[in-house]
Amino acid sequence: MPCHDTYDANLLLGFAPDERKYDVAAKMIKDLGIKQVQLLTNNPDKIKQLEEAGVEITDSLPLEMAATAEDRRYLETKRDRFKHMLVSL
């Protein structure tokens, strides 16, 4: 049985590579009266979607951790195919 990364597995299941949407999070942030956020994320799409929804991102700080043998391929997929901001693996 072939082993697919998360990107290809989603496509094979008929989904987009990443179907996460952040409009509800943006609405919650705005409903709380928060005007600006400092975001902890490696995901450039999250930043883009929140900004497009009217959330001002003052800074984006990547979350870095040492890759283990068990999660290296997953993290490489996130970096290489989803364009997440992962520097050290």
Secondary structure as the mmCIF struct_conf table of DSSP 4:
data_model
#
loop_
_struct_conf.conf_type_id
_struct_conf.id
_struct_conf.beg_label_comp_id
_struct_conf.beg_label_asym_id
_struct_conf.beg_label_seq_id
_struct_conf.end_label_comp_id
_struct_conf.end_label_asym_id
_struct_conf.end_label_seq_id
HELX_RH_AL_P HELX_RH_AL_P1 THR A 6 LEU A 12
TURN_TY1_P TURN_TY1_P1 LEU A 13 GLY A 14
BEND BEND1 PHE A 15 PHE A 15
BEND BEND2 PRO A 17 PRO A 17
HELX_RH_AL_P HELX_RH_AL_P2 ASP A 23 ASP A 31
TURN_TY1_P TURN_TY1_P2 LEU A 32 GLY A 33
STRN STRN1 GLN A 36 LEU A 40
BEND BEND3 ASN A 42 ASN A 42
HELX_RH_AL_P HELX_RH_AL_P3 PRO A 44 GLU A 52
TURN_TY1_P TURN_TY1_P3 ALA A 53 GLY A 54
STRN STRN2 GLU A 56 LEU A 61
HELX_LH_PP_P HELX_LH_PP_P1 ALA A 66 THR A 68
TURN_TY1_P TURN_TY1_P4 ALA A 69 ASP A 71
HELX_RH_AL_P HELX_RH_AL_P4 ARG A 72 ASP A 80
TURN_TY1_P TURN_TY1_P5 ARG A 81 ARG A 81
BEND BEND4 PHE A 82 PHE A 82
#
